[in-house]
Amino acid sequence: MAQRILDYRKKNGNFKRIQDLMKIKGIGEKVFAKLQPLITI
């Protein structure tokens, strides 16, 4: 999962919103809801 996040950032640049994480394969609403309190931009 971490590699997919890094690959996404390399291709698209930094995330503008934390919701952009859901564009990554494997991060849907349920996973995002668990991660959201831990995320800052």
N, C-alpha and C positions, 0 to 999 in steps of 0.2 A: 504494500500500500504506500509506504514512504517513497519508494522508487517512482510509483505512478504520480505522486504529488510533485516530486522533483522534475519529472519529465514534463508535466503539465506547465510548471512554472518556467522551465527552459523554453518551451515552445510559445507560451502565451504571456509571459511576464508575471509580475507579482499579482496576487489576488487583490481585487478591488473591494470585494465584500466577502464576508465569511461564507455566505450562501454559495459562492462560486465553487466551493469544495465539492458540492453535489454534482458538478460536471465531471468529476473523476469517477471512473468505473469502480464500483465497490462501495461508494459512499452515497447511500440513499438517505431518505428522511430519517429512518431509525438510527443509523450510524451517526448521522449529522447531529441528531438530537442529543446523543450521548457525548459527542465531542464538543458541542457548542460552548459549554461553560469553560472549556480549557483553551479556547481559541482566541487569539487577539491578532489584530492586523495593524 
